[in-house]
Amino acid sequence: ETQSKLDVDSLNTLEKRMGGIEQITKESQKSLTNATNELSTDLNKKVEEELKRSQSEVLQLLSDIKTKCTTLEEETKMFKDSLSSLQSENRALNQEIDNLRLRFDIEPEP
């Protein structure tokens, strides 16, 4: 009977220990899940912030490129206008030279 009492006590003690281990395991799993969720949330926030920052930088670069393209278009138009004006002046000067040659009977240079 004493042996049987010892066996029952040992089983009760073992059950209590196992219950404690199960409780610790549940708490550890809950803690791990919470930590994982916090890390995931933090990581998602950082990724979102980085994406917004990158998007902002890209939009600024696109705006800068658009401004530079507009400036280049304006400069190209002014260059074309200047070139056209110079070509007109060149034609007029060539015509004057031709008129002077005819007037003074000068042969054109080869």
DODRENBA-277691 format. One line per 2 residues: number of its first residue (from 1); their letters; for each residue x, y, z of C-alpha. Coordinates in pm, 1 decimal. Last residue first. Layout:
N
NUM) a) X/Y/Z  ...
***
This chain:
110
110) pe) 3668.9/7947.0/-10792.3  3642.3/8316.6/-10711.8
108) pe) 3352.3/8490.7/-10880.7  3441.5/8722.1/-11173.6
106) id) 3415.1/9091.8/-11108.0  3217.8/9312.6/-11347.2
104) fr) 3181.2/9601.4/-11100.9  2802.6/9595.1/-11098.8
102) lr) 2781.7/9221.9/-11161.1  3022.4/9147.6/-10880.5
100) ln) 2840.0/9394.3/-10654.2  2506.8/9224.0/-10726.7
98) di) 2654.3/8877.3/-10656.0  2800.8/9005.6/-10329.1
96) eq) 2465.5/9161.1/-10237.4  2290.5/8829.8/-10313.6
94) nl) 2545.4/8644.4/-10102.6  2480.1/8890.6/-9820.5
92) ar) 2101.9/8837.1/-9847.9  2146.0/8461.1/-9854.0
90) ne) 2373.1/8478.1/-9546.1  2124.9/8705.4/-9365.2
88) sq) 1847.5/8453.4/-9434.1  2070.3/8167.7/-9315.9
86) ls) 2155.0/8365.4/-9002.0  1784.0/8421.2/-8929.8
84) sl) 1706.8/8053.8/-8982.0  1994.5/7959.3/-8753.8
82) sd) 1875.8/8202.8/-8488.0  1520.9/8065.7/-8508.3
80) kf) 1652.0/7708.6/-8495.6  1868.3/7794.2/-8193.8
78) mk) 1574.1/7966.4/-8020.3  1357.6/7657.6/-8086.9
76) te) 1631.8/7428.3/-7954.4  1668.3/7644.3/-7642.3
74) ee) 1293.0/7622.9/-7577.9  1292.9/7245.6/-7632.7
72) lt) 1595.7/7209.7/-7403.9  1421.9/7410.3/-7131.7
70) tc) 1111.7/7192.1/-7162.3  1328.6/6879.5/-7151.0
68) kt) 1509.4/7011.3/-6842.9  1178.5/7077.2/-6666.7
66) ki) 1048.9/6731.6/-6758.6  1371.9/6572.3/-6634.2
64) ds) 1347.2/6760.6/-6304.0  984.2/6650.5/-6261.6
62) ll) 1080.2/6291.4/-6337.8  1360.6/6311.8/-6082.0
60) ql) 1119.7/6452.1/-5822.1  871.2/6172.7/-5894.5
58) ve) 1150.0/5915.0/-5861.6  1260.8/6063.5/-5528.7
56) sq) 904.0/6063.1/-5396.4  857.8/5703.0/-5505.7
54) sr) 1180.6/5607.5/-5330.5  1068.7/5779.7/-5009.9
52) kl) 724.4/5619.4/-5030.7  879.2/5277.8/-5094.7
50) ee) 1121.8/5325.5/-4804.1  835.4/5422.6/-4571.7
48) ev) 632.2/5119.9/-4683.9  929.4/4886.8/-4632.7
46) kk) 989.9/5034.1/-4287.0  624.5/4997.5/-4190.0
44) nl) 613.5/4638.9/-4319.9  928.8/4555.9/-4123.1
42) dt) 784.8/4701.8/-3804.5  458.1/4510.4/-3850.8
40) sl) 642.7/4186.2/-3922.3  867.6/4236.0/-3622.5
38) en) 566.3/4302.2/-3399.3  383.6/3997.6/-3537.9
36) ta) 687.7/3776.2/-3480.5  723.1/3905.3/-3123.7
34) nt) 354.7/3837.6/-3056.7  378.7/3486.3/-3205.6
32) ls) 691.8/3413.7/-3000.8  521.5/3533.7/-2681.3
30) kq) 215.2/3321.2/-2753.4  434.3/3018.1/-2828.5
28) se) 632.3/3075.4/-2509.6  312.7/3111.7/-2306.7
26) kt) 175.9/2790.6/-2453.6  504.3/2603.7/-2388.7
24) iq) 522.4/2735.4/-2030.5  166.0/2616.9/-1970.7
22) ei) 241.9/2275.8/-2123.0  555.4/2246.6/-1906.2
20) gg) 355.4/2337.0/-1596.0  92.3/2077.5/-1682.2
18) mr) 371.0/1824.9/-1736.3  515.1/1910.1/-1394.1
16) ke) 172.8/1877.0/-1230.9  116.4/1542.7/-1404.9
14) lt) 457.7/1418.5/-1286.8  380.6/1519.6/-926.8
12) nl) 47.2/1340.9/-944.1  211.0/1033.4/-1094.2
10) sd) 479.7/1031.8/-824.0  215.0/1070.8/-552.1
8) vd) 15.6/782.0/-702.3  329.9/566.3/-717.1
6) lk) 422.1/655.6/-359.9  71.0/562.4/-241.7
4) sq) 99.7/231.8/-429.7  432.5/163.3/-267.4
2) te) 285.3/236.0/74.0  0.0/0.0/0.0
***
